[in-house]
Amino acid sequence: MKKIYILITLSLMILVSCTEKRLEPITESLGMPTVPTEISVEPVSGGVVISYRVPDVEDILGVKAVYSLADGKQREVISSYYNNQVRIMGYDDMEEHEAVLYTVNRAMELSEPVTVSFTPLESSISKVSKSMKIIRDFGGAQYSWTNDERESITMEMLTNDESGNMVAMKIMTTASKTGTYALRGYDIDPRWFAAVVRDNYGNVSDTIYPRNESGEKMQIAPLYEQKLNKSAMRIMILNNDTPFNDFGGSNANMIDDNLETFGHSSNGTMPASFTIDLGEPVKLSRVVLYQRNNEPYGWGNPRVFEVYYSGSEPERSGDWGQWTKLLDCEVIKPSGMPIGTNTDEDMEALKEGHDFSFDVDQEPVRYLRFKFIKVWTSSTFCHPAEFTFYGDPNVE
């Protein structure tokens, strides 16, 4: 009986305590705040930076800007009392727009509105779209673009399916200043290639096609290529080359089609070189370098290297006078982040391998030589995982 009495008493106490309470600002109002003054505008790519003087009153929280983008939805951004500007972004035109500024106090009261007019500079998505180039490549088409503001941009690379519909075959988001991507895997029949560019504000470009000299959109006929068979290839270590047989690595691992194995030079061997016999003359389209993936963009993974060729079987001495440079190569980390910090974009690039294309007019070659100039750290050794070659072996 005593327990029942206690429970009833507690229930009554809870009911009494649950009285209605109005939610109010925790800070008492000192009156409507005054408006921001000394307003100036600085147009930027796709937006504006609005500077102002914040009222010198102790209860001011900051300044709020209210604006709309192309979708018509109202947006707002608030800058604190300790900042004297707001940044508004997301426009894909160079027309006049308006933003409304309010001073906000700690009681969450707004000042009278102040309307500010501005005209954005050309947006990043517009610049990227105009810079987009789509050209013929081995097995498909190569896309290239510039992104000077390093804004986050999403690229859709399209080609036609069997029904003639344009389909996005690759979607990638990047903030790199420059970019290239090759959409490959197609035969030599002409087909449509195109691109669509998007930004984080909902802006979308028109579909971008390659165009002929008359400005008409055109199809592209890919150049023939195939992945070269490695069974006839062999690593040659000339007298002044570097063996890649240390620390669990081996020369043969670099062309064994196994990304878990690797070649590894000794300490103190940079710059390091090795020579490869492709087994027959080949019209090369590209070489793909794969990093040792347990240290992405780090340790002894190659960063800068050169590719040479010889028109005849190389001398055992390794005399560099017999070799002609084909490529200067640098592995680019898409994010540009420091060593040890890798984004999804970085890891996707590592997984796909780093492509380096040969000139379309390059004569067929059989003997190649790689010289590693720089790795990602101060290490004095190098450990590439794999090299894969593409081209046309059906040459006379």
SULZIUR-V148391 format. One record per residue. N is the residue number from 1. RES is the residue in one small letter. OMEGA is omega in whole degrees, 0 to 359 (NA if undefined). D_LAST is the distance of its C-alpha to the last C-alpha in whole Angstrom. Layout:
n,res,omega,d_last
N,RES,OMEGA,D_LAST
N,RES,OMEGA,D_LAST
//
This chain:
n,res,omega,d_last
1,m,180,106
2,k,180,105
3,k,180,101
4,i,180,102
5,y,180,104
6,i,180,101
7,l,179,98
8,i,180,100
9,t,179,101
10,l,180,98
11,s,179,96
12,l,179,99
13,m,180,98
14,i,180,94
15,l,180,95
16,v,183,98
17,s,184,95
18,c,176,92
19,t,181,94
20,e,179,92
21,k,180,90
22,r,176,89
23,l,181,85
24,e,176,86
25,p,181,84
26,i,179,85
27,t,180,86
28,e,181,89
29,s,173,88
30,l,181,89
31,g,180,89
32,m,180,86
33,p,176,84
34,t,186,83
35,v,172,80
36,p,183,77
37,t,179,77
38,e,185,76
39,i,175,73
40,s,181,69
41,v,174,66
42,e,178,62
43,p,176,60
44,v,181,56
45,s,178,53
46,g,182,54
47,g,184,58
48,v,169,61
49,v,181,63
50,i,178,66
51,s,184,69
52,y,174,72
53,r,180,76
54,v,177,77
55,p,183,81
56,d,181,82
57,v,191,84
58,e,183,84
59,d,180,83
60,i,178,80
61,l,181,77
62,g,180,75
63,v,179,73
64,k,175,71
65,a,179,69
66,v,184,69
67,y,178,66
68,s,175,64
69,l,187,60
70,a,181,58
71,d,178,59
72,g,181,63
73,k,180,64
74,q,179,66
75,r,176,65
76,e,176,67
77,v,183,66
78,i,177,69
79,s,186,69
80,s,179,72
81,y,186,75
82,y,178,73
83,n,183,70
84,n,178,71
85,q,173,68
86,v,180,66
87,r,181,62
88,i,184,61
89,m,172,57
90,g,180,56
91,y,178,56
92,d,175,53
93,d,177,54
94,m,178,56
95,e,181,59
96,e,178,63
97,h,179,64
98,e,170,67
99,a,180,68
100,v,181,71
101,l,174,73
102,y,166,76
103,t,181,77
104,v,176,78
105,n,185,81
106,r,173,81
107,a,179,83
108,m,174,80
109,e,182,82
110,l,173,80
111,s,169,81
112,e,181,81
113,p,172,77
114,v,182,76
115,t,181,73
116,v,178,70
117,s,180,68
118,f,177,64
119,t,182,61
120,p,170,58
121,l,182,55
122,e,185,51
123,s,177,50
124,s,182,48
125,i,177,46
126,s,181,46
127,k,180,44
128,v,181,42
129,s,180,41
130,k,182,41
131,s,185,38
132,m,175,36
133,k,178,33
134,i,185,30
135,i,178,27
136,r,178,23
137,d,177,21
138,f,177,19
139,g,182,20
140,g,182,23
141,a,177,26
142,q,177,27
143,y,176,31
144,s,184,32
145,w,173,36
146,t,183,39
147,n,189,42
148,d,181,44
149,e,181,48
150,r,174,46
151,e,176,47
152,s,184,47
153,i,176,44
154,t,180,43
155,m,171,39
156,e,177,38
157,m,187,35
158,l,168,35
159,t,184,32
160,n,175,33
161,d,184,34
162,e,180,34
163,s,180,37
164,g,179,36
165,n,178,38
166,m,185,37
167,v,177,37
168,a,180,37
169,m,179,34
170,k,175,35
171,i,181,39
172,m,177,39
173,t,185,42
174,t,172,42
175,a,179,44
176,s,182,41
177,k,175,41
178,t,180,37
179,g,173,35
180,t,174,32
181,y,178,30
182,a,175,27
183,l,189,28
184,r,178,25
185,g,185,24
186,y,179,23
187,d,190,21
188,i,179,19
189,d,179,23
190,p,179,25
191,r,180,28
192,w,170,31
193,f,181,31
194,a,180,34
195,a,171,37
196,v,182,40
197,v,179,42
198,r,172,46
199,d,184,48
200,n,182,51
201,y,179,54
202,g,178,52
203,n,182,51
204,v,178,47
205,s,166,45
206,d,175,44
207,t,185,41
208,i,179,38
209,y,167,35
210,p,184,32
211,r,179,33
212,n,184,32
213,e,179,34
214,s,180,36
215,g,179,37
216,e,178,37
217,k,186,35
218,m,174,31
219,q,178,29
220,i,175,26
221,a,182,22
222,p,172,21
223,l,182,17
224,y,170,15
225,e,172,15
226,q,174,17
227,k,184,18
228,l,177,16
229,n,184,18
230,k,186,20
231,s,181,20
232,a,181,18
233,m,175,19
234,r,176,22
235,i,177,24
236,m,176,24
237,i,179,28
238,l,188,28
239,n,180,31
240,n,171,32
241,d,183,30
242,t,173,33
243,p,179,33
244,f,187,33
245,n,184,35
246,d,172,39
247,f,177,41
248,g,179,40
249,g,174,36
250,s,179,33
251,n,185,30
252,a,181,28
253,n,185,30
254,m,177,28
255,i,182,25
256,d,180,27
257,d,177,27
258,n,184,31
259,l,179,32
260,e,176,36
261,t,186,34
262,f,167,33
263,g,184,33
264,h,178,36
265,s,179,36
266,s,172,40
267,n,175,42
268,g,184,42
269,t,180,38
270,m,355,37
271,p,184,35
272,a,181,33
273,s,170,29
274,f,184,27
275,t,180,23
276,i,174,21
277,d,182,18
278,l,178,15
279,g,179,14
280,e,177,11
281,p,183,8
282,v,170,9
283,k,187,10
284,l,173,14
285,s,182,16
286,r,172,19
287,v,180,21
288,v,177,25
289,l,175,27
290,y,178,30
291,q,166,34
292,r,196,36
293,n,177,38
294,n,175,42
295,e,185,42
296,p,178,40
297,y,182,40
298,g,176,42
299,w,183,42
300,g,177,39
301,n,182,36
302,p,176,34
303,r,179,35
304,v,178,33
305,f,181,30
306,e,178,27
307,v,181,23
308,y,173,22
309,y,175,18
310,s,181,17
311,g,179,15
312,s,181,16
313,e,187,18
314,p,175,21
315,e,182,24
316,r,181,27
317,s,182,29
318,g,180,27
319,d,183,28
320,w,177,27
321,g,180,26
322,q,189,23
323,w,179,22
324,t,182,21
325,k,176,23
326,l,188,21
327,l,163,24
328,d,189,28
329,c,173,28
330,e,175,32
331,v,183,33
332,i,173,35
333,k,189,38
334,p,184,39
335,s,185,43
336,g,181,43
337,m,180,46
338,p,179,47
339,i,181,46
340,g,177,47
341,t,185,48
342,n,178,45
343,t,176,45
344,d,179,43
345,e,178,41
346,d,184,40
347,m,176,40
348,e,178,37
349,a,178,35
350,l,182,35
351,k,182,34
352,e,184,31
353,g,184,30
354,h,184,29
355,d,173,26
356,f,188,24
357,s,175,22
358,f,178,19
359,d,181,18
360,v,183,16
361,d,181,15
362,q,179,14
363,e,178,11
364,p,180,9
365,v,177,11
366,r,186,13
367,y,179,16
368,l,178,19
369,r,181,22
370,f,176,25
371,k,180,29
372,f,185,31
373,i,188,34
374,k,173,37
375,v,188,38
376,w,178,40
377,t,178,43
378,s,180,45
379,s,181,43
380,t,175,42
381,f,184,39
382,c,180,36
383,h,174,35
384,p,180,32
385,a,188,32
386,e,170,28
387,f,177,25
388,t,186,22
389,f,177,19
390,y,178,17
391,g,181,14
392,d,180,11
393,p,184,9
394,n,180,7
395,v,180,4
396,e,NA,0
//
